[in-house]
Amino acid sequence: MKQAMIIINPTSGKEDAPQHVRNVEEVLHDAGYNVTVKETAKEGDATHFCITACENGYDLVVSIGGDGTLNETINGLSDQDPRPKLGVVPLGTVNDFARALQIPLNPAEAIQTLTSTRVKNVDMGRLNGRVFANVVATGSLAETLSSVSSDDKSKFGALAYFKEGIKDLRNPAQPLVIHHDGETWEGHSPLFLAALTNSVGGFEKLAPDATVDDGLLHCFIIKDLTVLNTITIGISLLVGSLKDHKDVVYFTAKNLSVHSVESVRTNVDGEEGPPLPIELSIIPRHIQVIVPEED
Ligand SMILES: Nc1ncnc2c1ncn2[C@@H]1O[C@H](COP(=O)(O)OP(=O)(O)OP(=O)(O)O)[C@@H](O)[C@H]1O
């Protein structure tokens, strides 16, 4: 019999993960899986559960939670061989990974897609020793956006980031040095983003050219943030033209590093990451993710 592990974070999003578990168990059981359920109690649990699943030859791991739980799950999967397939039931407040893969944001619909026969080989990013699935952000605005509360994200969706971002106008941009593919960008920036997928912070058109298997980091440097350009940058973010904004530098890369003479923090897949310096690279088409059948 095939083996599946369900990894569930009971605190994700609206904290309604436990009520979906029975449904996931039933769907997977009907599809011929023997199912083990593991509930996380703290940071790092999802990674450890996932490593155990790999070591015991599981065929499928399902992450039920937000992008943070997903990040921990892929950190358990990434260095194992062989690796189970990954299923995702998005229950967080943002769910960028599910948005990028057209996995339904409605949990009941997402659960039905777990038996889909369609699988996509998805790029992962490496940041120093860890792996990420969606985005790395750094700079003062990234720090401010990290402090957006789950309550606000649930209430206002992606607009919660605008609400918090406006406050950042008071903070000075930080000095960053970014090396990529033999080039260097040096200057002050309130925000540097490296995205693997089109959806960042729930903004599905932030990086419209990014596909989950293109082998590229899509990078944006905001050069300046003023009252006036916050509005125009916000509009470009919504309509999918951020890379063309006059105060934005855009490039793609397979490897890059970011340094600063100041102490600067990062945000990785929506959770606090390590401080600078960071080295980023792509692991192309690394994880097999179950995605909905094509229409
Ligand atoms: N039982 C638990 N209690 C508290 N925190 C937990 C528990 N289990 C896991 N965590 C931590 O919660 C973090 C956030 O979880 P997750 O991303 O799934 O939810 P979210 O923050 O509501 O969603 P989103 O990232 O979409 O906003 C994870 O990175 C994990 O370390």
The ligand as a Gaussian input file, in Angstrom:
#p B3LYP/6-31G(d) Opt

LIG

0 1
 N        1.605000      24.419000      17.105000
 C        2.241000      25.532000      16.749000
 N        2.142000      26.659000      17.495000
 C        2.730000      27.804000      17.122000
 N        3.475000      27.959000      15.987000
 C        3.600000      26.870000      15.205000
 C        3.000000      25.616000      15.522000
 N        3.283000      24.736000      14.546000
 C        4.051000      25.402000      13.643000
 N        4.246000      26.689000      14.032000
 C        4.973000      27.770000      13.328000
 O        3.998000      28.627000      12.703000
 C        4.647000      29.288000      11.616000
 C        3.633000      29.948000      10.677000
 O        2.796000      28.976000      10.149000
 P        2.066000      29.104000       8.734000
 O        2.890000      29.837000       7.759000
 O        1.615000      27.749000       8.380000
 O        0.764000      29.943000       9.107000
 P        0.411000      31.479000       8.878000
 O        1.545000      32.325000       9.369000
 O       -0.931000      31.679000       9.480000
 O        0.272000      31.564000       7.318000
 P        0.948000      32.581000       6.276000
 O        2.433000      32.279000       6.277000
 O        0.307000      32.278000       4.969000
 O        0.619000      33.949000       6.799000
 C        5.487000      28.194000      10.992000
 O        6.628000      28.729000      10.363000
 C        5.843000      27.272000      12.199000
 O        7.191000      27.410000      12.588000

